[in-house]
Amino acid sequence: MPQNDDRALSDFDAATAVRRAEGGALLADLHPEWEVGGGILNGGYLLSVAGRAAVLESPHEHPVAMSASYLRAAAAGPATLTVTPGPAGRTLAHSLVVLSDAAGPVITVQATTATLGDGDVEYSVPMPEVPSPDECLDFAANPDLATVPMHRPGLTCHIQSRLDPATATWTRGRPSDEPVLRSWVRLADGRPADPLALLTFADVLPPTSFATGRMGWAPTVQLQVLVRALPAPGWCLVEARATEIADGWSDEDYRVWDSTGRLVAQSRQLARTARR
């Protein structure tokens, strides 16, 4: 997948661009604007950068399964990506991707690439009934949410979010008993989502512990993303749900539907819980 000059790229493409240096090394520039608070780069964004490197070194054009282990928070600035090819066949290829910044490795990713099509759906979990984006809460446009952790310039400038009011009572000081969040999302510059963008969408919401009133950074330890289909243009609906929050750890299950109601991505992650 060739990379063009950043001036010809969308905001997302420029931020996740991977280029080949002299000698064959793969390089990226991690953009500080894709942080989630306190200079911490979003884990889904980092996975999109790694996914682009995996695709660049693959005969197939889409990341379909990514399993990432996060070693530490990444620093904005230059990064290197090492792709070690694994078994490959006619329909898919495997590789190991290591993304490193100046201090060393940040994430390691087991990547599977393939070419997605428009196959028939035999069964799929239906999309929840949620008000339209215009009827949902614009997270970035509400100044009274400025004290909410992670509500600051950064990821919210690049991805538009419209929170489902039913799972957003925590934004008004009324925590829920259930750690569930739902939101419509899309890239802010109007670029249609694709499998690489879905990798970011699969980690785009605040931690599910926010729904129950536990605020703060919840660092991702392990993130697995499955890309199931090419998304249709328009808003995607993202649902994040935790099964258990206990002993300083939390899990999160994501489902992502496109504007037609097609399930296009799933993810599961293990994270540390935010301190109270």
C-alpha positions as CSV (number, residue, x, y, z in Angstrom):
1,M,0.0,0.0,0.0
2,P,2.0,3.1,-1.2
3,Q,2.2,6.2,1.0
4,N,1.7,9.6,-0.5
5,D,2.9,13.0,0.6
6,D,1.1,14.0,3.8
7,R,-0.3,17.1,2.1
8,A,-2.4,14.8,-0.1
9,L,-3.6,12.6,2.8
10,S,-6.6,12.8,5.1
11,D,-6.0,13.7,8.7
12,F,-6.1,10.0,9.8
13,D,-3.9,8.8,6.9
14,A,-1.3,11.4,7.7
15,A,-1.3,10.5,11.4
16,T,-0.9,6.8,10.7
17,A,1.4,7.1,7.7
18,V,4.2,4.5,7.4
19,R,7.1,5.2,5.1
20,R,10.0,3.1,4.0
21,A,13.4,4.6,4.7
22,E,16.7,3.9,2.9
23,G,17.7,0.4,3.6
24,G,14.1,-0.8,4.0
25,A,13.3,0.3,7.5
26,L,9.7,1.3,8.3
27,L,9.3,4.7,10.0
28,A,6.3,6.6,11.3
29,D,5.7,9.9,13.1
30,L,3.4,9.4,16.1
31,H,1.2,12.5,16.3
32,P,0.7,14.2,19.7
33,E,-2.8,15.3,18.7
34,W,-4.0,11.7,19.0
35,E,-3.6,11.6,22.7
36,V,-6.3,10.8,25.3
37,G,-5.2,13.1,28.1
38,G,-1.8,13.9,29.7
39,G,0.1,13.2,26.5
40,I,-0.8,9.5,26.4
41,L,-1.4,8.3,22.8
42,N,-4.5,6.3,22.2
43,G,-4.0,2.5,22.0
44,G,-6.3,2.1,19.0
45,Y,-4.4,4.8,17.2
46,L,-1.1,3.0,17.8
47,L,-2.7,-0.2,16.6
48,S,-3.7,1.5,13.3
49,V,-0.1,2.5,12.7
50,A,1.0,-1.1,13.3
51,G,-1.8,-2.3,11.1
52,R,-0.6,-0.1,8.3
53,A,2.9,-1.5,8.6
54,A,1.5,-5.1,8.5
55,V,-0.5,-4.3,5.4
56,L,2.5,-2.6,3.7
57,E,4.5,-5.9,4.1
58,S,1.7,-8.2,3.1
59,P,0.3,-9.4,-0.2
60,H,-3.2,-8.7,1.3
61,E,-4.7,-5.3,1.8
62,H,-6.7,-5.4,5.0
63,P,-5.9,-6.2,8.7
64,V,-8.4,-8.7,9.8
65,A,-7.0,-9.9,13.2
66,M,-4.7,-7.9,15.4
67,S,-3.5,-9.0,18.9
68,A,-1.5,-6.3,20.6
69,S,0.4,-6.3,23.9
70,Y,1.2,-2.9,25.2
71,L,4.5,-2.6,27.1
72,R,4.2,1.1,28.1
73,A,2.9,4.4,27.0
74,A,4.3,5.7,23.7
75,A,5.9,9.1,23.3
76,A,4.9,11.3,20.4
77,G,7.5,11.7,17.7
78,P,9.5,9.3,15.5
79,A,8.9,5.6,15.7
80,T,10.2,2.5,13.9
81,L,8.2,-0.6,13.0
82,T,9.7,-4.0,12.5
83,V,7.6,-6.5,10.6
84,T,8.7,-10.2,10.8
85,P,6.7,-12.2,8.2
86,G,5.1,-15.4,9.3
87,P,3.2,-18.1,7.5
88,A,1.3,-16.9,4.4
89,G,-1.2,-18.5,2.1
90,R,-3.5,-17.6,-0.8
91,T,-6.1,-16.0,1.4
92,L,-4.2,-14.7,4.5
93,A,-0.8,-13.9,5.9
94,H,0.6,-13.6,9.4
95,S,3.3,-11.4,10.8
96,L,4.8,-10.0,14.0
97,V,4.9,-6.2,14.2
98,V,7.0,-4.4,16.9
99,L,6.4,-0.6,17.2
100,S,9.2,1.2,19.0
101,D,9.9,4.8,20.0
102,A,13.2,6.4,21.0
103,A,13.1,4.6,24.4
104,G,12.5,1.1,22.9
105,P,9.5,-1.2,22.1
106,V,6.0,0.1,22.9
107,I,3.7,-2.6,21.5
108,T,4.1,-6.0,19.9
109,V,1.3,-7.2,17.5
110,Q,0.5,-10.5,16.1
111,A,-1.2,-9.5,12.8
112,T,-3.2,-11.4,10.3
113,T,-4.0,-9.7,6.9
114,A,-6.5,-10.8,4.2
115,T,-8.7,-9.2,1.6
116,L,-12.2,-8.5,2.8
117,G,-15.2,-8.8,0.5
118,D,-19.0,-8.5,0.6
119,G,-20.0,-12.0,1.6
120,D,-23.4,-13.0,2.8
121,V,-24.2,-12.7,6.5
122,E,-25.7,-16.0,8.0
123,Y,-26.1,-14.6,11.5
124,S,-25.0,-11.4,13.3
125,V,-25.8,-9.8,16.6
126,P,-28.2,-7.0,15.8
127,M,-27.2,-3.4,16.4
128,P,-28.8,-1.9,19.5
129,E,-31.5,0.7,19.1
130,V,-29.9,4.1,19.8
131,P,-31.1,7.6,19.0
132,S,-29.7,9.2,15.8
133,P,-26.4,11.0,16.1
134,D,-28.2,14.4,16.1
135,E,-30.2,13.2,19.2
136,C,-27.1,12.0,21.1
137,L,-24.6,13.9,23.3
138,D,-21.8,15.7,21.5
139,F,-19.0,14.9,23.9
140,A,-16.5,17.5,22.5
141,A,-19.0,20.3,22.2
142,N,-20.2,20.4,25.8
143,P,-18.0,22.8,27.8
144,D,-19.6,21.6,31.0
145,L,-17.8,18.3,30.5
146,A,-14.4,19.9,30.5
147,T,-13.6,18.5,34.0
148,V,-14.1,15.0,32.8
149,P,-10.8,13.2,32.4
150,M,-9.9,12.7,28.7
151,H,-12.3,15.4,27.7
152,R,-9.7,17.8,26.2
153,P,-8.2,18.5,22.8
154,G,-6.7,15.4,21.4
155,L,-8.6,12.4,20.1
156,T,-11.9,14.3,20.3
157,C,-10.6,16.7,17.7
158,H,-10.0,13.9,15.2
159,I,-12.9,11.6,15.9
160,Q,-16.5,12.9,16.4
161,S,-18.4,11.1,19.1
162,R,-22.1,11.2,19.9
163,L,-22.8,9.5,23.2
164,D,-26.0,7.5,23.6
165,P,-27.9,9.4,26.4
166,A,-28.9,6.0,28.0
167,T,-25.2,5.2,28.7
168,A,-24.0,8.8,29.3
169,T,-25.7,9.7,32.6
170,W,-22.2,9.7,34.2
171,T,-21.4,12.9,32.3
172,R,-24.1,14.6,34.4
173,G,-22.9,13.2,37.7
174,R,-25.3,10.2,37.7
175,P,-23.2,7.0,37.5
176,S,-24.8,3.8,36.3
177,D,-24.6,0.4,37.9
178,E,-23.6,-1.2,34.6
179,P,-20.3,-0.5,32.9
180,V,-21.6,0.0,29.4
181,L,-21.0,2.8,26.9
182,R,-22.4,3.4,23.4
183,S,-21.6,6.1,20.9
184,W,-21.8,7.0,17.3
185,V,-18.3,7.8,15.9
186,R,-16.8,8.9,12.7
187,L,-13.5,10.6,11.5
188,A,-13.9,14.3,12.0
189,D,-12.4,15.2,8.6
190,G,-15.1,13.3,6.7
191,R,-12.9,10.5,5.5
192,P,-14.9,7.3,5.3
193,A,-13.9,4.5,7.7
194,D,-12.0,1.5,6.5
195,P,-10.4,-1.5,8.2
196,L,-7.5,0.6,9.5
197,A,-9.8,3.2,11.0
198,L,-11.8,0.4,12.6
199,L,-8.7,-0.5,14.6
200,T,-8.9,2.9,16.2
201,F,-12.6,2.7,16.6
202,A,-12.2,-0.5,18.5
203,D,-10.6,1.4,21.4
204,V,-12.1,4.9,20.9
205,L,-14.5,5.3,23.9
206,P,-13.6,6.3,27.4
207,P,-13.0,3.4,29.8
208,T,-16.2,1.6,30.6
209,S,-15.5,2.3,34.3
210,F,-16.5,5.9,33.6
211,A,-20.1,4.7,33.3
212,T,-19.9,3.7,37.0
213,G,-18.2,6.8,38.1
214,R,-14.6,5.7,38.3
215,M,-12.7,8.3,36.3
216,G,-9.1,8.4,35.2
217,W,-6.6,6.7,32.9
218,A,-7.1,3.0,32.4
219,P,-4.0,1.8,30.4
220,T,-4.5,-1.0,27.9
221,V,-2.5,-4.1,28.6
222,Q,-3.7,-6.3,25.8
223,L,-6.1,-5.6,22.9
224,Q,-7.4,-8.0,20.3
225,V,-9.4,-6.7,17.3
226,L,-11.2,-8.6,14.6
227,V,-12.2,-6.7,11.5
228,R,-15.3,-8.4,10.0
229,A,-16.3,-6.4,7.0
230,L,-15.7,-3.2,5.0
231,P,-17.8,-0.5,6.6
232,A,-20.4,1.5,4.7
233,P,-19.9,5.3,4.6
234,G,-21.3,7.3,7.5
235,W,-21.4,7.0,11.3
236,C,-20.4,3.8,13.0
237,L,-22.1,2.8,16.3
238,V,-19.6,1.5,19.0
239,E,-20.7,-0.4,22.1
240,A,-18.2,-1.1,24.9
241,R,-19.1,-3.4,27.8
242,A,-17.1,-4.7,30.8
243,T,-17.8,-8.1,32.3
244,E,-15.9,-7.6,35.5
245,I,-14.0,-4.7,37.2
246,A,-12.0,-6.1,40.1
247,D,-8.7,-6.1,41.8
248,G,-7.3,-3.3,39.7
249,W,-8.2,-5.0,36.3
250,S,-11.0,-4.6,33.8
251,D,-12.0,-6.3,30.6
252,E,-13.8,-4.5,27.7
253,D,-15.7,-6.1,24.8
254,Y,-16.4,-3.8,21.8
255,R,-18.8,-4.2,18.9
256,V,-18.8,-1.8,16.0
257,W,-21.6,-1.5,13.5
258,D,-21.6,0.6,10.4
259,S,-24.4,2.9,9.1
260,T,-26.3,0.0,7.6
261,G,-26.3,-2.0,10.9
262,R,-23.6,-4.5,9.7
263,L,-21.3,-5.7,12.4
264,V,-17.9,-4.6,11.0
265,A,-15.5,-5.0,14.0
266,Q,-15.1,-6.6,17.4
267,S,-12.5,-6.2,20.1
268,R,-11.6,-7.4,23.5
269,Q,-9.1,-5.8,25.8
270,L,-7.6,-6.2,29.3
271,A,-6.8,-3.0,31.0
272,R,-5.8,-1.7,34.4
273,T,-8.6,0.1,36.2
274,A,-8.5,3.8,36.8
275,R,-7.6,4.8,40.4
276,R,-10.4,6.6,42.2
